[in-house]
Structure formats: C-alpha cells, structure tokens
C-alpha cells in the first residue's frame, strides 16, 4: 500500500506491523508504528524493517 497525506486517516489507522507499505523511494514491511498528536496534526511514523522511516502528517479535522 502506498501512503501519503492524501490517504484517509482511517486507512492509516488500519496499518499493522508486518504490512507492506511504501512512500516515494522508501518501501518495506512495517516493524513499528508510532502516532504523535498535536493540536493541529496527527503524525504517523512507520518504522520499516530496513531501518528507514515513513512519516505521514495529517491535518486534524476540526468540527
């Protein structure tokens, strides 16, 4: 699965350890997932088995 800031947050939340993901030239299986939250953003940090990291930053929807 290719990931970027256009993918729905719900789809990002469904990604599990062991899933294959990619972004630009970085791709591989997920080894660790961190989600950081600020007042404005949700930031998804996907650590890949190769040691690389994919970062996806989503603007929070404020109703």
TIDO-317562 format. One record per atom (N, C-alpha, C): x, y, z; residue number from 0. Coordinates in Angstrom, 1 decimal. Layout:
# residues N
((X Y Z) NUM)
...
//
This chain:
# residues 63
((0.8 -1.2 0.0) 0)
((0.0 0.0 0.0) 0)
((0.9 1.2 0.0) 0)
((0.6 2.1 -0.9) 1)
((1.4 3.4 -0.9) 1)
((0.7 4.4 0.0) 1)
((1.4 5.1 0.8) 2)
((0.9 6.0 1.8) 2)
((1.4 7.4 1.6) 2)
((0.5 8.4 1.8) 3)
((0.9 9.8 1.8) 3)
((-0.2 10.6 2.5) 3)
((-0.1 11.9 2.5) 4)
((-1.0 12.7 3.3) 4)
((-2.4 12.8 2.7) 4)
((-2.7 12.2 1.5) 5)
((-4.0 12.2 0.9) 5)
((-4.8 10.9 1.3) 5)
((-4.1 9.9 1.8) 6)
((-4.8 8.7 2.2) 6)
((-5.7 9.0 3.5) 6)
((-6.9 8.4 3.6) 7)
((-7.7 8.7 4.7) 7)
((-7.1 8.3 6.0) 7)
((-7.3 9.0 7.1) 8)
((-6.8 8.7 8.4) 8)
((-7.2 7.3 8.8) 8)
((-8.5 6.9 8.5) 9)
((-9.0 5.6 8.9) 9)
((-8.1 4.5 8.3) 9)
((-7.7 4.7 7.0) 10)
((-6.8 3.7 6.4) 10)
((-5.5 3.6 7.0) 10)
((-4.9 4.8 7.4) 11)
((-3.6 4.8 8.1) 11)
((-3.7 4.0 9.5) 11)
((-4.8 4.2 10.1) 12)
((-5.0 3.5 11.4) 12)
((-5.2 2.0 11.3) 12)
((-5.5 1.5 10.1) 13)
((-5.7 0.1 9.9) 13)
((-4.3 -0.6 9.6) 13)
((-3.3 0.1 9.3) 14)
((-2.0 -0.5 9.0) 14)
((-1.4 -1.1 10.3) 14)
((-1.0 -2.3 10.1) 15)
((-0.5 -3.1 11.2) 15)
((1.0 -3.5 11.0) 15)
((1.7 -3.9 12.1) 16)
((3.1 -4.4 12.0) 16)
((3.1 -5.6 11.0) 16)
((4.0 -5.6 10.1) 17)
((4.1 -6.7 9.1) 17)
((3.5 -6.3 7.8) 17)
((2.7 -5.3 7.7) 18)
((2.1 -4.9 6.5) 18)
((3.2 -4.2 5.6) 18)
((3.0 -4.4 4.3) 19)
((4.0 -3.8 3.3) 19)
((3.4 -2.5 2.9) 19)
((4.2 -1.4 3.1) 20)
((3.8 -0.1 2.7) 20)
((5.0 0.6 2.0) 20)
((4.7 1.7 1.3) 21)
((5.7 2.5 0.6) 21)
((5.3 3.9 0.5) 21)
((6.4 4.8 0.3) 22)
((6.2 6.2 0.1) 22)
((7.4 6.6 -0.7) 22)
((7.2 7.2 -1.9) 23)
((8.3 7.6 -2.8) 23)
((9.3 6.4 -3.0) 23)
((10.5 6.6 -2.6) 24)
((11.5 5.5 -2.8) 24)
((11.7 4.6 -1.6) 24)
((11.0 4.8 -0.5) 25)
((11.0 4.0 0.7) 25)
((9.9 3.0 0.7) 25)
((10.2 1.8 0.8) 26)
((9.1 0.7 0.9) 26)
((9.7 -0.5 1.7) 26)
((8.7 -1.2 2.3) 27)
((9.1 -2.4 3.0) 27)
((8.0 -2.8 4.0) 27)
((8.3 -3.7 4.9) 28)
((7.4 -4.1 5.9) 28)
((7.5 -3.3 7.2) 28)
((6.3 -3.0 7.8) 29)
((6.3 -2.2 9.0) 29)
((6.8 -3.0 10.2) 29)
((7.8 -2.4 10.9) 30)
((8.3 -3.0 12.1) 30)
((7.8 -2.4 13.4) 30)
((7.5 -1.1 13.3) 31)
((7.0 -0.3 14.5) 31)
((6.1 0.8 14.0) 31)
((5.1 1.1 14.7) 32)
((4.2 2.3 14.4) 32)
((4.1 3.2 15.6) 32)
((4.3 4.5 15.4) 33)
((4.1 5.5 16.4) 33)
((3.1 6.5 15.9) 33)
((2.2 7.0 16.7) 34)
((1.3 8.1 16.3) 34)
((1.5 9.2 17.3) 34)
((1.9 10.4 16.8) 35)
((2.1 11.6 17.6) 35)
((1.0 12.5 17.3) 35)
((0.5 13.2 18.4) 36)
((-0.6 14.1 18.2) 36)
((-0.3 15.5 18.7) 36)
((-0.6 16.5 17.9) 37)
((-0.5 17.9 18.4) 37)
((-1.9 18.5 18.3) 37)
((-2.0 19.7 18.6) 38)
((-3.3 20.4 18.4) 38)
((-3.8 20.4 17.0) 38)
((-2.8 20.5 16.0) 39)
((-3.2 20.7 14.6) 39)
((-3.0 19.4 13.8) 39)
((-2.1 18.5 14.2) 40)
((-1.8 17.4 13.3) 40)
((-1.8 16.1 14.0) 40)
((-2.0 15.0 13.3) 41)
((-1.7 13.6 13.6) 41)
((-0.5 13.2 12.8) 41)
((0.5 12.7 13.4) 42)
((1.7 12.3 12.6) 42)
((1.9 10.8 12.8) 42)
((1.9 10.1 11.7) 43)
((2.1 8.7 11.7) 43)
((3.6 8.4 11.4) 43)
((4.3 7.7 12.2) 44)
((5.7 7.3 12.0) 44)
((5.7 5.8 11.8) 44)
((6.0 5.3 10.6) 45)
((6.1 3.9 10.3) 45)
((7.6 3.6 10.2) 45)
((8.1 2.8 11.1) 46)
((9.5 2.3 11.0) 46)
((9.5 1.0 10.2) 46)
((10.3 1.0 9.1) 47)
((10.4 -0.1 8.2) 47)
((11.5 -1.1 8.7) 47)
((11.4 -2.3 8.3) 48)
((12.3 -3.4 8.8) 48)
((13.8 -3.0 8.3) 48)
((13.9 -2.3 7.2) 49)
((15.3 -1.9 6.8) 49)
((15.9 -0.8 7.6) 49)
((15.1 -0.2 8.5) 50)
((15.7 0.9 9.4) 50)
((15.2 2.2 8.9) 50)
((14.6 2.3 7.7) 51)
((14.1 3.6 7.2) 51)
((12.8 3.9 7.9) 51)
((12.3 5.1 7.7) 52)
((11.1 5.6 8.3) 52)
((10.2 6.3 7.3) 52)
((8.9 6.0 7.4) 53)
((7.9 6.7 6.5) 53)
((7.1 7.6 7.5) 53)
((7.0 8.9 7.2) 54)
((6.2 9.8 8.0) 54)
((5.1 10.4 7.2) 54)
((3.9 10.3 7.8) 55)
((2.7 10.9 7.2) 55)
((2.1 11.8 8.2) 55)
((1.9 13.1 7.8) 56)
((1.3 14.1 8.7) 56)
((-0.1 14.4 8.1) 56)
((-1.1 14.3 9.0) 57)
((-2.5 14.6 8.7) 57)
((-3.0 15.7 9.5) 57)
((-3.6 16.7 8.8) 58)
((-4.2 17.8 9.4) 58)
((-5.5 17.4 10.1) 58)
((-5.6 17.7 11.4) 59)
((-6.8 17.3 12.1) 59)
((-8.0 18.0 11.6) 59)
((-9.1 17.3 11.5) 60)
((-10.4 17.9 11.1) 60)
((-11.1 18.4 12.3) 60)
((-11.4 19.7 12.3) 61)
((-12.0 20.4 13.4) 61)
((-13.4 20.8 13.0) 61)
((-14.4 20.3 13.8) 62)
((-15.8 20.5 13.5) 62)
((-16.3 21.6 14.3) 62)
//
